[in-house]
Amino acid sequence: MFKLILLSAFFSFAFGNVYDFKVESLEGGKIDFSKFKGKKILIVNTASMCGNTPQYAALEKLYKKYKNKLVIVGFPANNFGGQEPGSNQEIKAFCTKEYAVTFPMAAKISVKGDDIHPLYKWLQEESREKQFDPEEVTWNFQKYLLDEKGELIAVFKPRTQPDSPEIIAAIEK
């Protein structure tokens, strides 16, 4: 229990907000979240072989429609049902060919378990603190929305479509 409290304190101190994160890009460079200041950020864990995979199309449409005020960052993860088994190169090829994805995509990560990526650890800590439902990632295509100041303002369940009224309202707010 003490280790859990200590680890939680470490993440709160080490990563004060989303702008402290830099993650590997699917293309091999870095995605620096501090460059997104002043825009809302929608963070989505993705998978190429999931029933929710067609959400890529709606995410791309949303990204293009709101690109002056919103950035979407996809995080491929193989945590649920082995639905993202491919390499970074295979994931990039799939996203480009099948859905013409242009929004930033991070390199493949883990969104739960012992090897959870620090960004997702931080998102879950924020979700718990703000009592959002769900607090933890429950499946592929769960969505975290952060405001223009980098504060987590909403969590949307995996089956919530990117163009749903609740997501649109939160973006336009």
C-alpha positions as CSV (number, residue, x, y, z in Angstrom):
1,M,0.0,0.0,0.0
2,F,2.8,2.4,0.9
3,K,4.4,1.7,-2.5
4,L,1.2,2.6,-4.3
5,I,0.9,5.9,-2.4
6,L,4.5,6.7,-3.1
7,L,4.1,5.9,-6.8
8,S,1.0,8.0,-7.0
9,A,2.8,10.9,-5.4
10,F,5.7,10.5,-7.8
11,F,3.4,10.7,-10.9
12,S,1.6,13.7,-9.5
13,F,4.9,15.5,-8.9
14,A,6.8,14.3,-12.0
15,F,3.9,14.9,-14.4
16,G,1.9,17.9,-13.2
17,N,-0.1,18.2,-16.4
18,V,-0.3,16.8,-19.9
19,Y,2.2,19.4,-21.2
20,D,4.9,17.6,-19.3
21,F,4.7,14.6,-21.7
22,K,6.7,13.8,-24.8
23,V,5.9,10.5,-26.4
24,E,7.4,8.5,-29.3
25,S,5.5,9.0,-32.6
26,L,4.4,6.2,-34.8
27,E,6.8,7.7,-37.4
28,G,9.7,7.6,-35.0
29,G,9.9,11.3,-33.9
30,K,8.4,12.8,-30.7
31,I,5.0,14.1,-30.0
32,D,5.5,17.0,-27.6
33,F,2.2,17.8,-25.8
34,S,3.4,21.3,-24.8
35,K,3.0,22.2,-28.4
36,F,-0.8,21.8,-28.0
37,K,-1.3,24.5,-25.5
38,G,-4.4,26.6,-26.3
39,K,-6.2,23.6,-28.0
40,K,-8.3,20.9,-26.7
41,I,-6.7,17.4,-26.8
42,L,-8.5,14.2,-27.4
43,I,-6.4,11.1,-26.4
44,V,-7.7,7.8,-27.7
45,N,-6.2,4.3,-27.3
46,T,-6.6,2.5,-30.6
47,A,-6.5,-1.0,-32.2
48,S,-6.6,-2.1,-35.8
49,M,-8.6,-5.3,-35.3
50,C,-11.4,-4.2,-32.9
51,G,-15.1,-3.8,-33.5
52,N,-14.5,-0.1,-32.7
53,T,-11.8,0.3,-35.3
54,P,-14.2,2.1,-37.8
55,Q,-14.1,5.0,-35.3
56,Y,-10.9,6.0,-37.0
57,A,-13.0,7.5,-39.8
58,A,-15.0,9.6,-37.4
59,L,-11.9,10.6,-35.5
60,E,-10.3,11.8,-38.7
61,K,-13.4,13.7,-39.7
62,L,-13.5,15.4,-36.2
63,Y,-9.8,16.2,-36.5
64,K,-10.3,18.0,-39.8
65,K,-13.4,19.8,-38.8
66,Y,-12.0,21.2,-35.5
67,K,-8.2,21.3,-36.3
68,N,-8.0,25.0,-35.3
69,K,-9.2,24.2,-31.7
70,L,-8.6,20.4,-31.3
71,V,-5.8,17.9,-31.7
72,I,-6.4,14.2,-31.6
73,V,-3.6,11.8,-30.5
74,G,-4.1,8.1,-31.1
75,F,-2.2,5.5,-29.0
76,P,-2.2,2.0,-30.5
77,A,-2.3,-0.6,-27.7
78,N,-2.5,-4.4,-27.7
79,N,-4.0,-4.7,-24.2
80,F,-7.5,-5.9,-25.1
81,G,-8.0,-9.2,-26.9
82,G,-4.7,-9.0,-28.8
83,Q,-6.4,-6.6,-31.2
84,E,-3.3,-4.5,-32.1
85,P,-0.6,-7.2,-32.8
86,G,1.2,-5.2,-35.5
87,S,4.4,-3.3,-35.5
88,N,4.5,0.5,-35.6
89,Q,5.2,0.3,-39.3
90,E,2.2,-2.1,-39.9
91,I,-0.1,0.1,-37.8
92,K,0.9,3.3,-39.7
93,A,0.4,1.5,-43.0
94,F,-3.1,0.3,-41.9
95,C,-4.2,3.7,-40.6
96,T,-3.0,5.4,-43.7
97,K,-4.4,2.9,-46.2
98,E,-7.7,2.1,-44.5
99,Y,-8.7,5.4,-42.9
100,A,-6.4,8.1,-44.3
101,V,-5.5,9.1,-40.7
102,T,-3.6,12.4,-40.5
103,F,-3.9,13.2,-36.8
104,P,-0.8,12.4,-34.7
105,M,-0.4,8.7,-33.8
106,A,2.0,7.6,-31.0
107,A,4.1,4.5,-31.1
108,K,2.4,1.4,-29.7
109,I,2.2,1.4,-25.9
110,S,0.5,-0.3,-23.0
111,V,-2.5,1.4,-21.5
112,K,-2.9,-0.8,-18.4
113,G,-1.1,-3.3,-16.3
114,D,2.4,-3.3,-14.9
115,D,3.9,-1.8,-18.1
116,I,1.3,1.0,-18.4
117,H,2.7,4.1,-20.2
118,P,3.3,7.1,-17.8
119,L,0.8,9.2,-19.8
120,Y,-2.0,6.7,-19.3
121,K,-1.0,6.3,-15.6
122,W,-1.4,10.1,-15.3
123,L,-4.8,10.1,-17.1
124,Q,-6.1,7.4,-14.8
125,E,-4.9,9.2,-11.7
126,E,-6.7,12.3,-13.0
127,S,-9.8,10.3,-13.8
128,R,-9.9,8.9,-10.2
129,E,-9.3,12.3,-8.7
130,K,-12.1,13.9,-10.7
131,Q,-14.3,10.8,-10.2
132,F,-14.9,10.3,-13.9
133,D,-16.5,7.1,-15.2
134,P,-14.7,5.0,-16.2
135,E,-11.6,5.7,-14.1
136,E,-9.5,3.1,-15.9
137,V,-9.2,2.1,-19.5
138,T,-11.9,-0.5,-20.1
139,W,-11.4,-1.2,-23.9
140,N,-10.0,0.1,-27.2
141,F,-11.1,3.6,-28.3
142,Q,-11.7,5.0,-24.8
143,K,-11.4,8.8,-25.1
144,Y,-9.9,11.4,-22.7
145,L,-10.6,15.1,-23.4
146,L,-8.4,17.8,-22.1
147,D,-9.2,21.5,-22.2
148,E,-7.0,24.3,-23.6
149,K,-5.1,24.5,-20.3
150,G,-4.2,20.8,-20.4
151,E,-6.8,19.8,-17.7
152,L,-8.8,16.6,-18.0
153,I,-12.4,17.6,-18.5
154,A,-14.1,14.4,-19.7
155,V,-13.7,10.7,-20.3
156,F,-15.8,8.9,-22.9
157,K,-16.4,5.1,-23.0
158,P,-15.1,3.1,-25.9
159,R,-18.4,2.8,-27.7
160,T,-19.1,6.5,-27.6
161,Q,-18.7,7.6,-31.2
162,P,-16.3,10.5,-31.8
163,D,-19.1,12.5,-33.5
164,S,-21.6,11.9,-30.7
165,P,-23.5,14.9,-29.3
166,E,-21.7,14.7,-25.9
167,I,-18.2,14.8,-27.5
168,I,-19.2,17.6,-29.9
169,A,-20.7,19.6,-27.0
170,A,-17.5,19.2,-24.9
171,I,-15.3,20.3,-27.8
172,E,-17.4,23.3,-28.7
173,K,-17.7,24.4,-25.0
